[in-house]
């Protein structure tokens, strides 16, 4: 039975959307975050079953928008066809599946080169195909899911027996609206990336400070830190700083979660599911003070230890130990890498927690209690 719209406030509505998003991100991203380093190792990746398992982990990520839609719909008490409405519209509107630009560009080049009819026919077929990759735009997925829920709440049961026909059609219409606004939503990530790119021109310590804080904040938002790192091609110290920012927030969340959540929740955070804490952070923005402080202090480690990375490791942090291994590849010794990525950020996170929770009493650790 659908929960009455009259009982909803804007805050409650947003909280339910964030709750559904947080769990969807956890389910969709955790398998690859935990297992990618192991399953892609040379001694395992050649095994057929392991390769298939890793492919499944990657495909799980592409289902994040659909999971978001289904779980957000559940938050509002929808089931059956209404749940399908929200899930399908969110998946399509996220842009996770789109026509292949590579194939379209290839067709254009082949036409210009006067290629044979058979090659042009094959290329034309490819250019009309759809490719699924990544997780889509999480912000747009949240907007489409919210619009879908709003439509269903406004309609109520007015459609009667026609629901089975009209709701799927309306779901596709909402998805179309999502695709129309997708380029504008994506521009949010683009503009943030442009701003961060400007930081790379600054003195190393200042650059590290600003990038570290930026990524520390972004990792507990719907914006993808990995997408930004790849889009602007962060490299060297800049990539190291972006990963350190994510690692700093990870430590803040782990240290606070340890005393208020079950071990599984804390372990999930440590392994890379920081976005599952979005609802908590958004409801209690005061904790950003801790996140920013910890990131600022940890940013000093980047130029101090000369922690570097690549566009492929930027924004990952401790997820799959990607940032740590990238810094080792960049010349940092394994022992110093463990000190810089694990020991010192953990100490800093414990100290900042003590200051803000026990001394200044700005908030209680209970604000990090996870409710699935």
C-alpha positions in Angstrom: 0.0 0.0 0.0 1.4 3.4 -0.9 2.2 5.8 1.9 -0.1 8.8 2.0 1.5 11.9 0.3 -0.1 14.1 3.0 2.3 12.6 5.5 5.3 13.6 3.5 7.4 16.7 4.0 10.2 17.8 1.7 12.8 16.7 4.2 11.2 13.2 4.5 10.9 12.9 0.7 14.5 13.7 0.2 15.6 11.4 3.1 13.8 8.5 1.5 15.4 9.2 -1.9 18.8 9.3 -0.3 18.2 6.1 1.7 17.2 4.2 -1.4 20.2 5.7 -3.3 22.6 4.7 -0.5 21.6 1.1 -0.4 21.6 0.8 -4.2 25.1 2.2 -4.4 26.2 -0.3 -1.7 24.7 -3.3 -3.5 25.8 -2.3 -6.9 29.4 -1.1 -6.3 30.6 -3.2 -3.4 31.3 -6.5 -5.2 33.7 -4.8 -7.7 35.2 -2.5 -5.1 36.1 -5.5 -2.9 37.1 -8.1 -5.5 38.4 -6.2 -8.5 42.1 -6.2 -7.4 42.0 -9.9 -6.5 40.0 -11.2 -9.5 42.1 -9.1 -12.0 45.4 -10.4 -10.7 47.5 -12.2 -13.3 47.4 -15.6 -11.5 43.6 -15.6 -11.5 42.3 -13.5 -14.3 43.0 -16.1 -17.0 40.6 -18.6 -15.4 37.3 -18.6 -17.3 35.1 -18.7 -14.2 37.1 -15.9 -12.5 36.8 -13.8 -15.7 33.1 -14.4 -15.8 32.8 -13.5 -12.1 34.6 -10.2 -12.6 32.4 -9.4 -15.6 29.3 -10.0 -13.3 30.9 -7.6 -10.7 31.3 -4.9 -13.4 27.8 -5.4 -14.7 26.4 -5.1 -11.1 27.7 -1.5 -11.2 25.6 -0.8 -14.3 22.5 -1.8 -12.4 22.9 0.9 -9.8 20.2 3.2 -11.4 17.7 0.3 -11.6 18.4 -0.6 -8.0 18.0 3.0 -7.0 14.6 3.2 -8.7 13.4 -0.1 -7.0 14.7 0.8 -3.6 13.5 4.3 -3.7 10.1 3.0 -4.8 10.1 0.6 -1.8 10.9 3.6 0.5 7.6 5.1 -0.5 5.7 1.9 -0.2 5.3 1.1 -3.9 5.2 -2.4 -5.2 4.3 -4.3 -8.4 3.8 -2.2 -11.5 4.5 1.1 -9.6 7.8 -0.2 -8.4 8.6 -1.3 -12.0 7.6 2.3 -13.2 10.2 3.9 -10.9 12.9 1.3 -11.5 12.7 1.4 -15.3 12.3 5.2 -15.6 15.3 5.7 -13.3 17.5 3.2 -15.2 16.7 4.7 -18.6 16.9 8.3 -17.4 20.3 7.8 -15.7 21.9 7.5 -19.2 23.7 4.3 -18.1 22.7 2.8 -21.5 23.1 5.0 -24.6 23.9 4.8 -28.3 27.6 4.1 -28.9 29.4 7.4 -29.8 32.5 5.4 -30.8 30.4 3.4 -33.4 28.8 6.6 -34.7 32.2 8.3 -35.1 33.6 5.2 -36.8 30.7 5.2 -39.3 31.3 8.8 -40.1 35.0 8.1 -40.8 34.2 5.0 -42.9 31.8 7.1 -45.1 34.4 9.7 -45.5 36.9 7.1 -46.6 34.4 5.6 -49.1 34.6 2.1 -47.5 32.9 -0.9 -49.1 29.1 -1.4 -48.7 29.6 -4.4 -46.5 31.8 -2.6 -44.1 29.4 0.4 -44.1 26.4 -1.9 -43.5 28.1 -3.5 -40.4 29.2 0.0 -39.1 25.6 1.3 -39.6 24.3 -1.6 -37.5 26.8 -0.9 -34.8 26.0 2.8 -34.8 22.3 2.1 -34.0 23.3 -0.2 -31.1 23.2 0.7 -27.4 26.1 0.4 -25.0 25.8 0.0 -21.2 28.7 1.3 -19.2 29.5 2.7 -15.8 26.7 3.6 -13.4 25.0 6.4 -15.3 24.6 9.8 -13.8 23.6 9.3 -10.1 22.3 12.9 -9.8 20.1 12.5 -12.8 19.0 9.1 -11.6 17.9 10.6 -8.3 16.0 13.4 -10.1 14.2 10.9 -12.4 13.3 8.6 -9.4 12.0 11.7 -7.5 9.9 12.8 -10.5 8.6 9.2 -10.9 7.6 9.0 -7.3 6.0 12.5 -7.4 3.9 11.5 -10.5 2.7 8.3 -8.8 1.9 10.1 -5.5 -0.1 12.7 -7.4 -2.0 10.0 -9.5 -2.8 7.8 -6.5 -5.3 5.2 -7.7 -7.1 7.4 -10.1 -6.2 5.4 -13.2 -8.0 2.3 -11.8 -7.8 -0.7 -14.1 -6.1 1.3 -16.8 -3.0 1.5 -14.7 -1.6 -1.7 -16.3 -1.6 0.1 -19.6 -1.0 3.7 -18.8 1.7 3.5 -16.1 4.3 1.8 -18.3 3.7 4.5 -21.0 4.0 7.3 -18.4 7.1 5.6 -17.1 8.7 5.8 -20.5 7.6 9.5 -20.7 9.3 10.3 -17.4 12.4 8.5 -18.6 12.4 10.6 -21.8 12.3 13.7 -19.6 15.3 12.3 -17.7 17.2 11.9 -21.0 16.4 15.5 -22.0 17.8 16.9 -18.8 20.7 14.5 -18.6 23.2 16.8 -20.5 22.4 19.7 -18.1 22.8 17.4 -15.1 26.1 16.1 -16.4 27.4 19.7 -16.7 27.4 19.8 -12.9 30.1 17.2 -12.7 31.9 18.9 -15.6 32.0 22.3 -13.9 33.2 20.7 -10.7 35.9 19.0 -12.7 36.9 22.3 -14.4 37.2 24.0 -11.0 39.4 21.1 -9.6 41.6 21.2 -12.7 42.4 24.9 -11.9 43.8 23.7 -8.5 46.5 21.7 -10.3 48.2 24.9 -11.3 48.8 25.9 -7.7 51.8 25.3 -5.4 52.0 21.6 -4.4 50.8 22.0 -0.8 48.0 24.3 -1.7 47.0 22.1 -4.6 47.0 19.1 -2.4 44.9 20.8 0.2 42.2 22.0 -2.1 42.0 18.8 -4.2 42.0 16.6 -1.0 39.2 18.5 0.6 37.2 18.6 -2.7 37.3 14.8 -3.1 36.7 14.2 0.6 33.4 16.1 0.3 32.4 14.6 -3.1 32.8 11.0 -2.0 29.7 11.4 0.3 27.7 13.1 -2.4 25.9 11.7 -5.5 28.8 12.9 -7.7 31.3 10.3 -8.9 34.9 11.1 -7.8 36.2 8.5 -10.2 34.4 10.1 -13.1 35.8 13.5 -12.3 39.4 12.1 -11.9 39.1 10.4 -15.3 37.4 13.3 -17.1 40.0 15.8 -16.2 43.0 13.4 -16.4 44.3 13.9 -12.9 47.9 12.6 -12.6 50.9 12.7 -10.4 50.5 14.5 -7.1 47.0 15.7 -8.1 45.8 12.1 -8.5 47.4 11.2 -5.2 45.7 14.1 -3.5 42.3 13.2 -4.9 42.7 9.6 -3.7 43.9 10.8 -0.3 40.8 12.9 0.1 38.6 9.9 -0.4 40.8 7.9 2.0 40.5 10.6 4.6 36.7 10.5 4.5 36.8 6.7 4.7 38.8 6.9 7.9 36.4 9.5 9.4 33.4 7.3 8.6 35.1 4.1 9.9 36.2 5.6 13.1 32.7 7.0 13.9 30.9 3.9 12.6 32.9 1.5 14.8 31.0 2.5 18.0 27.5 2.8 16.7 27.1 0.3 13.9 27.4 -3.5 13.5 30.8 -4.7 12.3 29.5 -5.4 8.8 28.5 -1.8 8.2 31.9 -0.6 9.3 33.6 -3.2 7.1 31.6 -2.1 4.1 32.6 1.5 4.7 36.3 0.5 5.0 36.0 -1.5 1.8 34.6 1.4 -0.2 30.9 2.0 0.4 31.3 5.6 1.7 28.3 6.8 -0.3 26.0 4.6 1.9 26.5 7.4 4.5 25.0 10.1 2.2 21.7 10.3 4.1 23.5 10.6 7.5 25.9 13.4 6.2 23.1 15.3 4.5 20.9 15.1 7.6 23.8 16.3 9.8 26.0 18.6 7.7 27.9 19.6 10.8 30.0 16.5 10.3 31.5 18.1 7.2 33.7 20.1 9.7 35.3 16.8 10.6 35.6 15.6 7.1 37.2 18.8 5.9 39.6 19.0 8.8 40.8 15.4 8.4 41.2 15.9 4.7 43.1 19.1 5.2 45.6 17.4 7.6 45.9 14.3 5.4 46.6 16.5 2.4 50.0 17.3 3.9 51.0 13.7 3.4 50.8 13.9 -0.4 53.7 16.3 -1.1 55.5 15.2 2.1 55.7 11.5 1.0 55.4 12.4 -2.7 52.3 10.3 -3.1 51.4 10.1 -6.8 48.7 8.4 -8.8 47.2 8.1 -12.3 43.8 9.1 -13.9 42.8 5.5 -13.3 43.5 5.7 -9.5 42.3 9.2 -9.0 39.2 9.4 -6.7 39.4 5.7 -5.6 41.1 6.2 -2.3 41.4 2.9 -0.4 38.8 1.2 -2.6 40.5 -2.0 -3.6 43.7 -0.3 -2.2 43.9 1.3 -5.6 45.4 4.6 -4.4 47.9 2.8 -2.2 49.1 0.5 -5.0 49.3 3.4 -7.4 51.6 5.3 -5.1 53.8 2.2 -4.7 54.0 2.0 -8.5 54.9 5.7 -8.5 57.9 5.0 -6.3 56.7 5.0 -2.7 58.0 2.0 -0.6 55.3 -0.5 0.6 56.1 0.3 4.3 55.8 4.1 3.8 52.6 3.5 1.7 51.0 1.7 4.6 52.0 4.5 7.0 50.8 7.3 4.7 47.5 5.6 3.6 46.5 3.6 6.7 48.3 4.5 9.9 48.5 8.3 9.8 45.0 8.9 8.3 43.6 6.6 11.0 45.4 8.5 13.7 44.2 11.9 12.3 40.6 10.6 12.1 40.7 9.4 15.7 42.1 12.7 16.9 39.5 14.8 15.0 36.7 12.6 16.3 38.0 13.1 19.9 38.1 16.9 19.4 34.7 17.3 17.7 32.7 14.6 19.7 34.3 14.5 23.1 35.9 18.0 23.6 33.8 20.4 21.5 30.7 18.2 21.5 29.6 19.5 18.1 27.7 16.3 17.4 27.4 12.7 18.6 28.7 9.6 16.9 25.1 8.4 16.7 24.6 10.6 13.6 26.6 8.0 11.7 24.2 5.1 12.7 23.2 3.3 9.5 19.6 2.3 9.0 19.0 0.0 6.0 
